[in-house]
């Protein structure tokens, strides 16, 4: 799900992590780490990944610590040889991102060319690499947190081998068995995904994950081609990468990245890296620059103000916060209402949070871009849909429900999260309207005054209450956009 702000559980706004910011067309469940911020009140970066569990403890190990002076992290954009990039993504545009969140320091790079002329065909190619260095959490080392994350990723991949989502007419999908990769880091695996939906969508990609110490690596390679004379918005002539080719390429790519990460760690043992400005591997390519971190806003945006009455009814005496950022063609705002000390009487304290995350898209001319919003929404819905009815020891996703009559398209999903500082139950309502995508998260729990917010005895907000609250705020937000009275 989306961005960060608020409680200690996954949110639905904002990674994705997604990737539009030329993020990949393939689907990824970007969920639970956002939850980890929705209730805790932390503010990290915009990209979040799901599945930070506490299962699988490791023996005590050294924890990476900040060096005496800032140590720039690994330059992911410089880790792949030029000949590899030229072969897989000719004339690639390189974009990079590096930032710090409450749980990880992220280093990302994408090589993309969506329009390569090849005889009678247009070809599309993209490599996407994400490297996360994991912070320690209490008694858990960064290495242990990285191992937990890797195990969750592999568990999700194994689940996807046999998961059979209900297919709509004209939809087909295939997910390969997990291929464990020997000799890559401290563990690695690869998987292939192929999707066709109706007469428009057709894509496939290879994906590989690896761990090197306290760092996890995710690599994706997507490739397809279609005839130049094919009709717009049709998949009739699409040919996408095959399983054997996809697995071969991502195996090579993740091996090269793992060697680069290992080399950086050998040069900087037990160091917690600093975000950096990512350089490009070739002076002929444009320099990749980091995405801006969210900036605190002096006042709530007008659209959030319109939903304020509904939000404060759910979160009395709330602390409020608003942030904003712009990345390329996307402007994102986050508005939060949070109260972790609501007296419920009888020695019981409630925690409640409302988070509204908006994404506005424009084209190169600066005009609203509904197409980009539709692509972003479809990617988020696909990622959330892939996780429905799936659970781990600490995170459980409920079924995804489409909502009729709300914006151009909308859905909701309930999630329970038992990890970190604040356990919670949460519902996200995601809405697309024109060139806008908005996520409304309502989350909470209650506990006895003498118990911590992450006690096993905590009562998570129930699905019925979470869904009703999220829908109430979502309707108030849309009414404000349309200039209608928002009511309570």
VEXDRENTI-717623 format. One record per residue (C-alpha): z, y, x; residue in one letter; residue number from 1. Coordinates in Angstrom, 3 decimals, always signed. Layout:
residues N
{{Z; Y; X}; "A"; NUM}
...
***
This chain:
residues 488
{{+0.000; +0.000; +0.000}; "X"; 1}
{{-0.109; +3.556; +1.356}; "X"; 2}
{{+1.790; +5.981; +3.341}; "X"; 3}
{{+5.253; +6.642; +4.455}; "X"; 4}
{{+8.012; +8.703; +2.933}; "X"; 5}
{{+11.046; +7.670; +1.051}; "X"; 6}
{{+12.771; +4.327; +0.579}; "X"; 7}
{{+12.997; +1.409; +2.885}; "X"; 8}
{{+10.240; -0.550; +1.142}; "X"; 9}
{{+6.389; -0.699; +0.715}; "X"; 10}
{{+4.646; +2.121; -1.098}; "X"; 11}
{{+1.312; +2.377; -2.828}; "X"; 12}
{{-0.078; +5.633; -1.547}; "X"; 13}
{{-1.616; +6.348; +1.869}; "X"; 14}
{{-2.406; +1.428; +6.623}; "X"; 15}
{{-4.029; -0.222; +6.533}; "X"; 16}
{{-4.179; -0.763; +7.047}; "X"; 17}
{{-7.488; +0.766; +5.455}; "X"; 18}
{{-9.998; +1.794; +7.091}; "X"; 19}
{{-12.824; +7.423; +3.593}; "X"; 20}
{{-11.691; +7.691; +7.330}; "X"; 21}
{{-14.571; +5.344; +8.099}; "X"; 22}
{{-12.111; +2.543; +7.601}; "X"; 23}
{{-13.528; -0.924; +7.193}; "X"; 24}
{{-15.152; -2.113; +3.935}; "X"; 25}
{{-13.219; -5.342; +4.201}; "X"; 26}
{{-9.979; -5.715; +2.271}; "X"; 27}
{{-6.516; -5.589; +3.828}; "X"; 28}
{{-3.076; -5.797; +2.193}; "X"; 29}
{{-1.420; -2.591; +3.421}; "X"; 30}
{{+1.927; -2.832; +1.732}; "X"; 31}
{{+5.408; -3.661; +2.757}; "X"; 32}
{{+6.106; -1.372; +5.681}; "X"; 33}
{{+5.576; +1.639; +3.435}; "X"; 34}
{{+8.358; +0.311; +1.273}; "X"; 35}
{{+10.454; +0.425; +4.356}; "X"; 36}
{{+10.201; +4.194; +4.249}; "X"; 37}
{{+10.213; +4.928; +0.541}; "X"; 38}
{{+14.003; +4.507; +0.221}; "X"; 39}
{{+15.185; +5.199; +3.748}; "X"; 40}
{{+13.854; +8.743; +3.716}; "X"; 41}
{{+12.035; +8.300; +7.023}; "X"; 42}
{{+8.745; +9.989; +7.787}; "X"; 43}
{{+6.439; +8.184; +10.152}; "X"; 44}
{{+2.692; +7.889; +10.515}; "X"; 45}
{{+0.101; +7.296; +7.866}; "X"; 46}
{{-0.831; +3.715; +8.747}; "X"; 47}
{{+1.494; +0.940; +7.654}; "X"; 48}
{{+1.246; -2.820; +7.828}; "X"; 49}
{{+2.995; -5.357; +5.647}; "X"; 50}
{{+5.376; -8.119; +6.602}; "X"; 51}
{{+8.228; -7.060; +8.820}; "X"; 52}
{{+10.586; -9.958; +8.134}; "X"; 53}
{{+13.785; -11.092; +9.787}; "X"; 54}
{{+12.887; -14.770; +9.907}; "X"; 55}
{{+12.342; -16.518; +13.222}; "X"; 56}
{{+14.936; -14.973; +15.534}; "X"; 57}
{{+14.231; -15.212; +19.257}; "X"; 58}
{{+16.694; -15.488; +22.134}; "X"; 59}
{{+18.002; -12.194; +23.401}; "X"; 60}
{{+15.448; -10.305; +25.444}; "X"; 61}
{{+15.077; -6.916; +26.997}; "X"; 62}
{{+14.302; -4.116; +24.575}; "X"; 63}
{{+11.598; -1.651; +25.512}; "X"; 64}
{{+13.116; +1.765; +26.078}; "X"; 65}
{{+11.645; +5.218; +26.598}; "X"; 66}
{{+10.960; +5.864; +30.289}; "X"; 67}
{{+12.439; +8.822; +32.157}; "X"; 68}
{{+9.242; +10.686; +31.333}; "X"; 69}
{{+6.635; +10.136; +28.620}; "X"; 70}
{{+4.431; +7.110; +29.356}; "X"; 71}
{{+1.102; +7.171; +27.492}; "X"; 72}
{{+0.392; +3.940; +25.690}; "X"; 73}
{{-2.598; +1.639; +26.209}; "X"; 74}
{{-6.010; +3.255; +25.755}; "X"; 75}
{{-7.515; +0.804; +23.283}; "X"; 76}
{{-10.855; +2.630; +23.228}; "X"; 77}
{{-11.305; +1.884; +26.946}; "X"; 78}
{{-10.447; -1.829; +26.803}; "X"; 79}
{{-13.817; -3.265; +25.763}; "X"; 80}
{{-16.635; -3.402; +28.346}; "X"; 81}
{{-19.594; -1.147; +27.666}; "X"; 82}
{{-21.952; -4.133; +27.611}; "X"; 83}
{{-19.860; -5.750; +24.861}; "X"; 84}
{{-19.923; -2.599; +22.751}; "X"; 85}
{{-23.660; -2.088; +23.304}; "X"; 86}
{{-24.370; -5.680; +22.263}; "X"; 87}
{{-22.182; -5.781; +19.151}; "X"; 88}
{{-22.394; -2.144; +17.948}; "X"; 89}
{{-25.406; -0.342; +19.460}; "X"; 90}
{{-25.028; +3.446; +19.678}; "X"; 91}
{{-21.552; +3.212; +18.242}; "X"; 92}
{{-19.556; +6.182; +17.078}; "X"; 93}
{{-16.053; +5.835; +18.496}; "X"; 94}
{{-12.978; +7.043; +16.636}; "X"; 95}
{{-9.403; +6.536; +17.734}; "X"; 96}
{{-5.916; +7.130; +16.438}; "X"; 97}
{{-2.468; +7.011; +18.003}; "X"; 98}
{{+0.840; +7.798; +16.363}; "X"; 99}
{{+4.495; +6.890; +16.093}; "X"; 100}
{{+6.163; +5.460; +12.980}; "X"; 101}
{{+9.697; +4.324; +12.244}; "X"; 102}
{{+8.791; +0.721; +13.127}; "X"; 103}
{{+5.878; +0.854; +15.558}; "X"; 104}
{{+3.838; +2.967; +17.929}; "X"; 105}
{{+0.189; +2.504; +16.921}; "X"; 106}
{{-2.962; +2.577; +19.017}; "X"; 107}
{{-6.227; +2.133; +17.089}; "X"; 108}
{{-9.927; +2.321; +17.898}; "X"; 109}
{{-13.096; +1.788; +15.862}; "X"; 110}
{{-16.678; +1.418; +17.065}; "X"; 111}
{{-19.075; +1.819; +14.138}; "X"; 112}
{{-22.766; +2.261; +13.387}; "X"; 113}
{{-23.590; +1.729; +9.702}; "X"; 114}
{{-27.329; +2.457; +10.018}; "X"; 115}
{{-29.198; +0.722; +12.833}; "X"; 116}
{{-32.976; +0.498; +12.440}; "X"; 117}
{{-34.232; -3.034; +13.216}; "X"; 118}
{{-37.772; -3.720; +12.100}; "X"; 119}
{{-37.811; -4.087; +8.310}; "X"; 120}
{{-34.020; -3.994; +8.135}; "X"; 121}
{{-31.130; -1.574; +8.300}; "X"; 122}
{{-28.215; -3.120; +10.153}; "X"; 123}
{{-24.524; -2.219; +9.961}; "X"; 124}
{{-22.006; -3.073; +12.683}; "X"; 125}
{{-18.322; -2.302; +13.180}; "X"; 126}
{{-15.492; -3.341; +15.491}; "X"; 127}
{{-11.979; -2.282; +14.619}; "X"; 128}
{{-8.975; -2.806; +16.893}; "X"; 129}
{{-5.341; -2.054; +16.182}; "X"; 130}
{{-2.505; -2.461; +18.697}; "X"; 131}
{{+1.097; -1.930; +17.571}; "X"; 132}
{{+4.118; -1.791; +19.861}; "X"; 133}
{{+7.160; -2.771; +17.815}; "X"; 134}
{{+10.488; -0.998; +18.060}; "X"; 135}
{{+13.722; -2.939; +18.099}; "X"; 136}
{{+15.782; -2.954; +14.912}; "X"; 137}
{{+19.521; -3.338; +15.426}; "X"; 138}
{{+20.148; -6.627; +17.207}; "X"; 139}
{{+16.461; -7.512; +16.983}; "X"; 140}
{{+14.313; -6.714; +20.008}; "X"; 141}
{{+10.832; -5.266; +19.799}; "X"; 142}
{{+9.520; -8.659; +20.932}; "X"; 143}
{{+11.327; -10.359; +18.058}; "X"; 144}
{{+9.957; -7.812; +15.569}; "X"; 145}
{{+6.442; -8.370; +16.926}; "X"; 146}
{{+6.838; -12.137; +16.609}; "X"; 147}
{{+8.036; -11.739; +13.019}; "X"; 148}
{{+5.024; -9.577; +12.204}; "X"; 149}
{{+2.638; -12.069; +13.839}; "X"; 150}
{{+4.160; -14.971; +11.911}; "X"; 151}
{{+3.811; -13.108; +8.637}; "X"; 152}
{{+0.166; -12.333; +9.396}; "X"; 153}
{{-0.495; -15.968; +10.211}; "X"; 154}
{{+1.399; -17.114; +7.126}; "X"; 155}
{{-0.724; -14.840; +4.960}; "X"; 156}
{{-3.875; -16.182; +6.613}; "X"; 157}
{{-2.790; -19.786; +5.982}; "X"; 158}
{{-2.047; -18.917; +2.373}; "X"; 159}
{{-5.518; -17.404; +1.996}; "X"; 160}
{{-7.080; -20.704; +3.131}; "X"; 161}
{{-6.260; -22.352; -0.175}; "X"; 162}
{{-5.524; -19.412; -2.497}; "X"; 163}
{{-8.043; -19.354; -5.311}; "X"; 164}
{{-7.911; -16.024; -7.161}; "X"; 165}
{{-9.424; -15.996; -10.621}; "X"; 166}
{{-13.044; -15.085; -10.074}; "X"; 167}
{{-14.966; -12.828; -12.388}; "X"; 168}
{{-18.478; -13.745; -13.446}; "X"; 169}
{{-20.835; -13.166; -10.520}; "X"; 170}
{{-18.044; -13.076; -7.931}; "X"; 171}
{{-17.873; -15.534; -5.047}; "X"; 172}
{{-15.551; -15.648; -2.063}; "X"; 173}
{{-14.724; -17.893; +0.853}; "X"; 174}
{{-11.923; -17.776; +3.410}; "X"; 175}
{{-12.078; -20.141; +6.356}; "X"; 176}
{{-9.293; -22.216; +7.788}; "X"; 177}
{{-7.198; -20.548; +10.482}; "X"; 178}
{{-8.446; -21.204; +14.014}; "X"; 179}
{{-5.630; -21.084; +16.576}; "X"; 180}
{{-6.802; -19.580; +19.870}; "X"; 181}
{{-5.491; -21.051; +23.107}; "X"; 182}
{{-4.756; -18.954; +26.174}; "X"; 183}
{{-4.741; -15.603; +24.374}; "X"; 184}
{{-1.494; -13.660; +24.823}; "X"; 185}
{{+1.663; -15.284; +23.460}; "X"; 186}
{{-0.211; -16.625; +20.447}; "X"; 187}
{{-3.428; -15.871; +18.583}; "X"; 188}
{{-5.558; -17.012; +15.666}; "X"; 189}
{{-8.841; -16.134; +13.985}; "X"; 190}
{{-10.248; -16.388; +10.458}; "X"; 191}
{{-13.511; -15.681; +8.610}; "X"; 192}
{{-13.850; -14.000; +5.210}; "X"; 193}
{{-16.975; -13.804; +3.022}; "X"; 194}
{{-17.176; -11.926; -0.302}; "X"; 195}
{{-19.817; -11.282; -2.931}; "X"; 196}
{{-19.090; -9.308; -6.090}; "X"; 197}
{{-21.680; -8.910; -8.821}; "X"; 198}
{{-24.983; -7.407; -7.726}; "X"; 199}
{{-23.545; -4.657; -5.491}; "X"; 200}
{{-20.941; -5.880; -2.999}; "X"; 201}
{{-21.645; -8.463; -0.268}; "X"; 202}
{{-19.880; -8.545; +3.080}; "X"; 203}
{{-18.243; -10.837; +5.610}; "X"; 204}
{{-16.202; -10.405; +8.765}; "X"; 205}
{{-14.212; -12.179; +11.416}; "X"; 206}
{{-10.593; -11.262; +12.016}; "X"; 207}
{{-8.278; -12.184; +14.874}; "X"; 208}
{{-4.579; -11.540; +15.496}; "X"; 209}
{{-2.605; -11.910; +18.716}; "X"; 210}
{{+0.768; -11.052; +20.222}; "X"; 211}
{{+1.559; -9.945; +23.770}; "X"; 212}
{{+5.288; -9.403; +24.217}; "X"; 213}
{{+6.417; -6.667; +21.835}; "X"; 214}
{{+2.820; -5.749; +20.926}; "X"; 215}
{{+0.651; -7.196; +18.165}; "X"; 216}
{{-3.135; -6.986; +18.107}; "X"; 217}
{{-5.544; -7.064; +15.169}; "X"; 218}
{{-9.315; -7.210; +15.693}; "X"; 219}
{{-12.075; -7.224; +13.064}; "X"; 220}
{{-15.816; -7.509; +13.466}; "X"; 221}
{{-18.172; -6.941; +10.520}; "X"; 222}
{{-21.956; -7.163; +10.586}; "X"; 223}
{{-24.737; -7.292; +8.018}; "X"; 224}
{{-28.312; -6.252; +7.389}; "X"; 225}
{{-30.501; -5.434; +4.380}; "X"; 226}
{{-34.161; -4.693; +3.874}; "X"; 227}
{{-35.179; -1.045; +4.156}; "X"; 228}
{{-37.142; -1.281; +0.907}; "X"; 229}
{{-34.201; -2.711; -1.057}; "X"; 230}
{{-32.976; -0.819; -4.096}; "X"; 231}
{{-29.858; +1.293; -3.682}; "X"; 232}
{{-26.576; -0.316; -4.765}; "X"; 233}
{{-27.833; -3.889; -4.743}; "X"; 234}
{{-26.938; -6.857; -2.565}; "X"; 235}
{{-30.117; -8.850; -3.240}; "X"; 236}
{{-31.420; -8.595; +0.337}; "X"; 237}
{{-28.086; -8.522; +2.165}; "X"; 238}
{{-27.477; -10.974; +4.984}; "X"; 239}
{{-23.982; -10.888; +6.490}; "X"; 240}
{{-22.495; -12.434; +9.620}; "X"; 241}
{{-21.976; -16.205; +9.581}; "X"; 242}
{{-18.665; -17.955; +10.148}; "X"; 243}
{{-19.542; -19.394; +13.563}; "X"; 244}
{{-20.794; -16.063; +14.877}; "X"; 245}
{{-17.868; -14.090; +13.454}; "X"; 246}
{{-15.221; -16.434; +14.888}; "X"; 247}
{{-16.968; -16.477; +18.279}; "X"; 248}
{{-17.157; -12.694; +18.507}; "X"; 249}
{{-13.592; -11.904; +17.413}; "X"; 250}
{{-12.285; -14.627; +19.721}; "X"; 251}
{{-13.924; -12.884; +22.651}; "X"; 252}
{{-12.841; -9.438; +21.505}; "X"; 253}
{{-9.180; -10.297; +20.947}; "X"; 254}
{{-9.095; -12.035; +24.333}; "X"; 255}
{{-10.360; -8.899; +26.068}; "X"; 256}
{{-7.889; -6.653; +24.227}; "X"; 257}
{{-5.006; -9.027; +24.967}; "X"; 258}
{{-5.824; -8.877; +28.694}; "X"; 259}
{{-5.885; -5.086; +28.530}; "X"; 260}
{{-2.541; -4.963; +26.744}; "X"; 261}
{{-1.013; -7.430; +29.218}; "X"; 262}
{{-2.238; -5.309; +32.122}; "X"; 263}
{{-0.666; -2.186; +30.609}; "X"; 264}
{{+2.646; -3.996; +30.056}; "X"; 265}
{{+2.620; -5.335; +33.618}; "X"; 266}
{{+2.228; -1.776; +34.893}; "X"; 267}
{{+4.930; -0.473; +32.525}; "X"; 268}
{{+7.514; -3.256; +32.018}; "X"; 269}
{{+10.098; -2.715; +29.278}; "X"; 270}
{{+8.693; +0.732; +28.442}; "X"; 271}
{{+8.379; +2.105; +24.918}; "X"; 272}
{{+5.018; +3.844; +24.934}; "X"; 273}
{{+4.223; +7.321; +23.690}; "X"; 274}
{{+1.308; +8.082; +21.318}; "X"; 275}
{{-1.711; +9.383; +23.166}; "X"; 276}
{{-5.007; +11.106; +22.756}; "X"; 277}
{{-7.460; +8.227; +22.940}; "X"; 278}
{{-10.337; +8.641; +25.347}; "X"; 279}
{{-13.713; +6.999; +24.907}; "X"; 280}
{{-14.965; +4.272; +27.249}; "X"; 281}
{{-18.197; +6.134; +27.966}; "X"; 282}
{{-18.794; +9.842; +28.630}; "X"; 283}
{{-21.942; +9.573; +26.485}; "X"; 284}
{{-19.826; +8.861; +23.418}; "X"; 285}
{{-17.792; +11.445; +21.480}; "X"; 286}
{{-14.138; +11.762; +22.392}; "X"; 287}
{{-11.809; +10.153; +19.875}; "X"; 288}
{{-8.934; +12.339; +18.802}; "X"; 289}
{{-5.690; +11.333; +17.101}; "X"; 290}
{{-5.241; +11.936; +13.408}; "X"; 291}
{{-2.765; +14.696; +12.612}; "X"; 292}
{{+0.719; +13.681; +11.572}; "X"; 293}
{{+1.863; +14.840; +8.126}; "X"; 294}
{{+3.089; +18.450; +8.156}; "X"; 295}
{{+6.030; +19.539; +5.985}; "X"; 296}
{{+4.925; +21.852; +3.175}; "X"; 297}
{{+6.915; +24.925; +2.244}; "X"; 298}
{{+6.675; +24.070; -1.452}; "X"; 299}
{{+5.631; +21.229; -3.692}; "X"; 300}
{{+1.874; +21.255; -4.478}; "X"; 301}
{{+1.095; +22.365; -8.038}; "X"; 302}
{{+0.035; +18.890; -9.161}; "X"; 303}
{{+3.399; +17.490; -8.009}; "X"; 304}
{{+5.262; +20.306; -9.739}; "X"; 305}
{{+3.579; +19.244; -12.997}; "X"; 306}
{{+5.127; +15.790; -12.617}; "X"; 307}
{{+8.478; +17.133; -11.443}; "X"; 308}
{{+10.221; +17.005; -14.795}; "X"; 309}
{{+9.367; +13.335; -15.243}; "X"; 310}
{{+10.393; +12.565; -11.657}; "X"; 311}
{{+13.766; +14.309; -11.840}; "X"; 312}
{{+14.534; +12.522; -15.102}; "X"; 313}
{{+14.305; +9.288; -13.107}; "X"; 314}
{{+15.939; +10.657; -9.940}; "X"; 315}
{{+18.702; +13.119; -10.913}; "X"; 316}
{{+19.918; +15.619; -8.287}; "X"; 317}
{{+17.087; +14.501; -6.039}; "X"; 318}
{{+16.373; +15.603; -2.501}; "X"; 319}
{{+12.745; +16.719; -2.483}; "X"; 320}
{{+10.176; +16.753; +0.284}; "X"; 321}
{{+6.437; +17.436; +0.470}; "X"; 322}
{{+4.046; +16.812; +3.361}; "X"; 323}
{{+0.316; +17.197; +3.849}; "X"; 324}
{{-2.396; +16.227; +6.316}; "X"; 325}
{{-6.175; +16.310; +6.607}; "X"; 326}
{{-8.259; +13.693; +8.398}; "X"; 327}
{{-12.005; +14.145; +8.308}; "X"; 328}
{{-13.103; +14.192; +4.682}; "X"; 329}
{{-9.695; +13.196; +3.292}; "X"; 330}
{{-6.747; +15.444; +2.438}; "X"; 331}
{{-3.483; +13.662; +1.742}; "X"; 332}
{{-0.311; +15.067; +0.208}; "X"; 333}
{{+2.990; +13.293; -0.379}; "X"; 334}
{{+5.752; +14.449; -2.723}; "X"; 335}
{{+9.087; +12.662; -2.820}; "X"; 336}
{{+12.204; +12.764; -4.968}; "X"; 337}
{{+15.096; +10.726; -3.511}; "X"; 338}
{{+18.767; +10.193; -4.300}; "X"; 339}
{{+20.646; +7.357; -2.596}; "X"; 340}
{{+24.051; +8.223; -4.074}; "X"; 341}
{{+23.804; +8.239; -7.860}; "X"; 342}
{{+27.201; +7.444; -9.375}; "X"; 343}
{{+26.647; +4.743; -12.007}; "X"; 344}
{{+30.378; +4.418; -12.799}; "X"; 345}
{{+32.635; +1.437; -12.331}; "X"; 346}
{{+32.408; +1.637; -8.563}; "X"; 347}
{{+28.610; +1.201; -8.594}; "X"; 348}
{{+26.059; +3.406; -6.812}; "X"; 349}
{{+22.358; +3.574; -7.638}; "X"; 350}
{{+19.463; +4.437; -5.333}; "X"; 351}
{{+16.312; +5.893; -6.895}; "X"; 352}
{{+13.077; +7.257; -5.436}; "X"; 353}
{{+9.775; +8.605; -6.748}; "X"; 354}
{{+6.884; +9.090; -4.341}; "X"; 355}
{{+3.496; +10.565; -5.278}; "X"; 356}
{{+0.726; +10.211; -2.699}; "X"; 357}
{{-2.613; +11.918; -3.350}; "X"; 358}
{{-5.891; +11.412; -1.523}; "X"; 359}
{{-8.697; +13.940; -2.086}; "X"; 360}
{{-12.175; +13.310; -0.685}; "X"; 361}
{{-15.032; +15.700; +0.035}; "X"; 362}
{{-18.539; +15.162; +1.401}; "X"; 363}
{{-20.099; +16.888; +4.410}; "X"; 364}
{{-20.937; +19.915; +2.284}; "X"; 365}
{{-17.297; +20.253; +1.248}; "X"; 366}
{{-17.955; +19.196; -2.364}; "X"; 367}
{{-15.796; +16.581; -4.146}; "X"; 368}
{{-16.875; +13.049; -3.214}; "X"; 369}
{{-16.159; +10.560; -6.035}; "X"; 370}
{{-18.023; +7.847; -4.141}; "X"; 371}
{{-15.603; +7.980; -1.219}; "X"; 372}
{{-12.670; +7.913; -3.636}; "X"; 373}
{{-14.156; +4.887; -5.401}; "X"; 374}
{{-14.567; +3.039; -2.097}; "X"; 375}
{{-10.995; +3.873; -1.061}; "X"; 376}
{{-9.615; +2.738; -4.437}; "X"; 377}
{{-11.606; -0.502; -4.393}; "X"; 378}
{{-10.324; -1.292; -0.901}; "X"; 379}
{{-6.705; -0.714; -1.914}; "X"; 380}
{{-7.062; -2.699; -5.111}; "X"; 381}
{{-8.699; -5.561; -3.253}; "X"; 382}
{{-5.934; -5.672; -0.668}; "X"; 383}
{{-3.188; -5.595; -3.294}; "X"; 384}
{{-5.001; -8.160; -5.435}; "X"; 385}
{{-5.181; -10.557; -2.498}; "X"; 386}
{{-1.376; -10.507; -2.242}; "X"; 387}
{{-0.497; -11.010; -5.917}; "X"; 388}
{{+2.003; -13.787; -6.631}; "X"; 389}
{{+2.520; -14.276; -2.885}; "X"; 390}
{{+5.995; -14.161; -1.365}; "X"; 391}
{{+7.830; -14.511; +1.915}; "X"; 392}
{{+11.532; -14.838; +2.548}; "X"; 393}
{{+11.971; -11.092; +2.152}; "X"; 394}
{{+8.937; -9.711; +0.282}; "X"; 395}
{{+7.441; -10.821; -3.039}; "X"; 396}
{{+4.326; -9.394; -4.706}; "X"; 397}
{{+3.933; -9.657; -8.478}; "X"; 398}
{{+0.602; -9.966; -10.248}; "X"; 399}
{{-1.715; -6.952; -10.267}; "X"; 400}
{{-2.366; -5.483; -13.716}; "X"; 401}
{{-5.312; -3.217; -14.517}; "X"; 402}
{{-4.455; -0.272; -16.773}; "X"; 403}
{{-6.921; +0.914; -19.399}; "X"; 404}
{{-7.257; +4.546; -20.427}; "X"; 405}
{{-5.747; +6.053; -17.285}; "X"; 406}
{{-8.147; +8.113; -15.188}; "X"; 407}
{{-11.432; +6.441; -14.240}; "X"; 408}
{{-9.576; +3.299; -13.146}; "X"; 409}
{{-5.969; +2.310; -12.578}; "X"; 410}
{{-3.701; -0.643; -11.833}; "X"; 411}
{{-0.030; -1.387; -11.233}; "X"; 412}
{{+1.879; -3.928; -9.157}; "X"; 413}
{{+5.586; -4.724; -8.786}; "X"; 414}
{{+7.154; -5.658; -5.460}; "X"; 415}
{{+10.600; -6.786; -4.321}; "X"; 416}
{{+11.666; -6.057; -0.766}; "X"; 417}
{{+14.744; -7.352; +1.046}; "X"; 418}
{{+14.531; -6.017; +4.566}; "X"; 419}
{{+15.783; -3.093; +6.600}; "X"; 420}
{{+18.284; -0.458; +5.576}; "X"; 421}
{{+17.694; -0.362; +1.810}; "X"; 422}
{{+16.574; -3.316; -0.319}; "X"; 423}
{{+14.646; -2.354; -3.444}; "X"; 424}
{{+12.371; -3.268; -6.317}; "X"; 425}
{{+9.317; -1.031; -6.696}; "X"; 426}
{{+6.244; -0.544; -8.877}; "X"; 427}
{{+3.131; +1.249; -7.678}; "X"; 428}
{{+0.624; +2.751; -10.107}; "X"; 429}
{{-2.679; +3.514; -8.376}; "X"; 430}
{{-5.162; +5.782; -10.177}; "X"; 431}
{{-8.700; +6.939; -9.418}; "X"; 432}
{{-9.997; +10.083; -11.101}; "X"; 433}
{{-13.165; +11.713; -9.817}; "X"; 434}
{{-12.752; +12.426; -6.096}; "X"; 435}
{{-8.973; +11.876; -6.283}; "X"; 436}
{{-6.905; +8.737; -5.765}; "X"; 437}
{{-3.201; +8.997; -6.511}; "X"; 438}
{{-0.429; +6.448; -5.991}; "X"; 439}
{{+2.868; +6.774; -7.848}; "X"; 440}
{{+5.764; +4.659; -6.579}; "X"; 441}
{{+9.074; +4.272; -8.395}; "X"; 442}
{{+11.702; +2.243; -6.545}; "X"; 443}
{{+15.416; +1.567; -6.599}; "X"; 444}
{{+18.454; -0.668; -6.526}; "X"; 445}
{{+22.180; -0.592; -7.198}; "X"; 446}
{{+25.171; -1.827; -5.231}; "X"; 447}
{{+28.952; -1.635; -5.268}; "X"; 448}
{{+30.393; +1.335; -3.418}; "X"; 449}
{{+32.019; -0.944; -0.832}; "X"; 450}
{{+28.762; -2.796; -0.065}; "X"; 451}
{{+25.849; -1.699; +2.139}; "X"; 452}
{{+22.442; -0.983; +0.627}; "X"; 453}
{{+21.053; -4.116; +2.280}; "X"; 454}
{{+23.760; -6.484; +1.072}; "X"; 455}
{{+22.625; -9.859; -0.367}; "X"; 456}
{{+24.505; -8.826; -3.525}; "X"; 457}
{{+22.323; -5.750; -4.107}; "X"; 458}
{{+20.639; -5.676; -7.539}; "X"; 459}
{{+17.012; -4.641; -7.163}; "X"; 460}
{{+15.379; -2.450; -9.780}; "X"; 461}
{{+13.856; -4.756; -12.379}; "X"; 462}
{{+10.120; -4.886; -13.008}; "X"; 463}
{{+10.394; -3.471; -16.526}; "X"; 464}
{{+12.305; -0.371; -15.410}; "X"; 465}
{{+10.152; +0.176; -12.308}; "X"; 466}
{{+6.890; -0.105; -14.230}; "X"; 467}
{{+8.035; +2.132; -17.074}; "X"; 468}
{{+9.192; +4.818; -14.650}; "X"; 469}
{{+6.049; +4.727; -12.514}; "X"; 470}
{{+3.841; +4.947; -15.608}; "X"; 471}
{{+5.875; +7.863; -16.953}; "X"; 472}
{{+5.395; +9.892; -13.767}; "X"; 473}
{{+1.725; +8.891; -13.484}; "X"; 474}
{{+0.984; +10.092; -17.019}; "X"; 475}
{{+2.824; +13.351; -16.370}; "X"; 476}
{{+0.816; +13.867; -13.189}; "X"; 477}
{{-2.517; +13.289; -14.942}; "X"; 478}
{{-1.489; +15.531; -17.829}; "X"; 479}
{{-0.781; +18.273; -15.303}; "X"; 480}
{{-4.244; +17.855; -13.793}; "X"; 481}
{{-5.787; +18.246; -17.225}; "X"; 482}
{{-3.631; +21.248; -18.114}; "X"; 483}
{{-1.767; +19.418; -20.855}; "X"; 484}
{{+1.969; +19.709; -21.581}; "X"; 485}
{{+3.732; +17.145; -19.416}; "X"; 486}
{{+6.744; +16.617; -21.626}; "X"; 487}
{{+9.678; +14.780; -20.140}; "X"; 488}
***
